Amino acid sequence: MANSVLGFTKINFTDNIPAAAKQKKSLFLTLGLIVGLILGLVLAIYFPVRELLKDVQRVRISANAVYTSGKNQDLEGVNNNLNQLKKDLNELDNSAERLNWISFFPLIGPYQRDSRHLISAAIYSVQALEESVNTIIPYADLLGLKGQSKFVAGTVDERIKTAIETIDKVIPNIDKIAAKLTLAQKEIEVVDFNRYPQKIGNREIRDRLVKGKELFSQTADLFVEAQPFLKKLPQILGVRESQRYLIIFQNDAELRATGGFMTAFAIFKVDKGKLTVERSDDIYKLDEAKKRQFPAPEKILTYHKDVKNYQLRDSNLSPDFVVSMNAFEKLLSDSDVDLGQYNGIIALDTHVLVETVKILGEFSIAGRSFGGELDARCDCPKVIYELEDYATRPVAYLREDRKGIIGTLLYQIMQRALGVSPSQYWGKLFQMFLSEAQQKHILFYFKDEEAQKGIESLNFAGRIKEFEGDYLHVNNVNFAGAKSNLFVENIAKLEINREGGEIINSLSLTYKNPAPASNCNLEAGQLCLNGILRNWLRIYVPLGSTLIEFTGSEQPTLSYEETGKTVFEGFLTIKPQGSAEVKVKYKLPKKLISQKPYTLLIQKQPGTDKDEFEVNFNKFHDKFILETDKTLIIP
């Protein structure tokens, strides 16, 4: 059809195009539009993502620089690298913000939202770390770290007083650090790592993310829970009022429930950080001062050798340090023995002495040299042999204060440690102290409830823990066996099996004593170190567990409840150059059958060192030396 306009004829060519052609053209236009939109979308995502990945790489590099500085104990380096890391994280946050619009997409939206939460968590964590570094830097010299410090000048007492008073001033920073960690934890908690792939190629993804999330949560919780103790530090160190502490030396060569036979004690006074020894004595002198005697508890009468009375030195029967110290103090009170008021109890074993002497060097006391080198006479550190020789070898004359020598050694250690520039010893001693506390060679019990709550959160209090998953604590007590724990090797193997809808644990405990027997003829003045070990054994497992089989015990076995656990009890002897084995099979309570992932807490006995453990569950296998409490997460 043609139309006439101003004398010209207008022809409408579309009138001659078939309907199918129109549809085809419309389809091409639609497809073109869709392709254009997709291409635009891809480009809109590609360039910001490319920049985002570059920012991620920059953050990784700067974070690694912070980690390396921290590993090298270089606080100034950490501080400088933190500034770069903060800058890189802010750029990463800006890059991620440009992609906020894709958070509404159903498939990729959740991952974009996760990235924002994780970046925010990283920013809060860096802020917490920055606050921590700024808090610690003034103490760099005290802690043996690289950095500027104001504690290098002045007398020992002046340096300590300045340090303690400054601690009191920086305590408010703890709240700031905890607040940032809490914010970071909230951001991470929102992220569901279960939506991520198990693996990409051969690289584990999901499990690493889940474990990383759990580790961060545990660390943040630990710091927050430790706040009461950290805030009490000025009080503990006697900033305003002097504090008195009962120090108990536990000899782990004669292993007891809380780490060793309580062989000596001292009263230390702390006044503005300055330590003085008010009293140091043999634990036997404390028992001799008791005005009344009490019959020994059933366990001592059953397993100990020729012991009829309840003595202070034998009162640490519970594997829970606080429970044992409560029993010690009750017996002390009932016996009318007065040590005066003290603010807490600190127990340490021979491992602490050895590590301290390795740092400070050899000591000379009573004509003897106490060093950290290996002594061929016992295949143990020299300081251990000399202490045992001085304190336990019979002599033809009266030797006063035999075990009080430990207090003398502790006092000389304190004097040498504090009598030099902090940079020489204090840092090494501080780090050693933390390691020894983590390994339960040092245990704390404070009378102040808040301080005790904080020290328990740090796991420095020797408590038997509550735990929702599977649990194991093996506790050995040397009830007459000389100092055989110097030589006995302990090996534990736990097999976890699902059988007919139940979980059955099989535990084997092997004890080996490869050393020859000592000449224990005390009348001839011999030093009796290695004899037949009379070992009272208790195995703590989840409450509600049922004993199926217990072999290897030389006494009737028992099953009962204690400290919130089910306990399996037995007794065995281990001869020099001999071995013994115990096997225990038990069924776990039904509530643990469905737990996923499967969790197992193995709590270390205080005073033990180099005990071997092996755990097997389906395809899971782990073999390790139990140096601290260990939690296993089994997928």
Buried (B, 14 or more C-beta within 10 A) or exposed (E): EEEEEEEEEEEEEEEEEEEEEEEEEEEEEEEEEEEEEEEEEEEBBEEBBEBBEEBBEBBEEBBEBBEEBBEEBBBBBBBBBBEBBBEBBEBBBEBBEBBEEBBEEEEEEBBBBBBBBBBBBBBBBBBBBBBBBBBBBBBBBBBBBBBEBBBEEEEBEEBBBBBBBBBBEBBEBBEBBBBBBBBBBBBBEEBEBEEBEEEEEEEEBBBEBBBEBBEBBEEBBEBBBBBBBBBBBBBBBBBEEEBBBBBBBBBBBBBBBBBBBBBBBBBBBBBBBBBEBEBBBBBBBBBEBBEEEEEBBEBBEBBBEEBEEBBBBBBBBBBBBBBBBBBBBEBBEEBEBEBEEBBBBBBBBBBBBBBBBBBBEEBEBEEBEBBBEEBEEBEBBBBBBBBBBBBBBEEEEEEEBBBBBBBBBBBBBBEBBBEEEBBBBBBBBBBBBBBBBBBBBBBBBBEBEBBBBBBBBBBBBBBBBEBEBBBBBBBBBBBBBBBBBBBBBBBBBBBBEEEEEBBBBBBBBBBBBEBEBBEBEEEEEEBBBBBBBBBBBBBBBBBBBEBEEBEBBEEEBBBEEBBBBBBBBBBBBBBBEBBBEBBBBBBBBEEBEEBEEBBBBBBBBBBBBEBBBBBBBEEBEBEEEBBEBBBBBBB
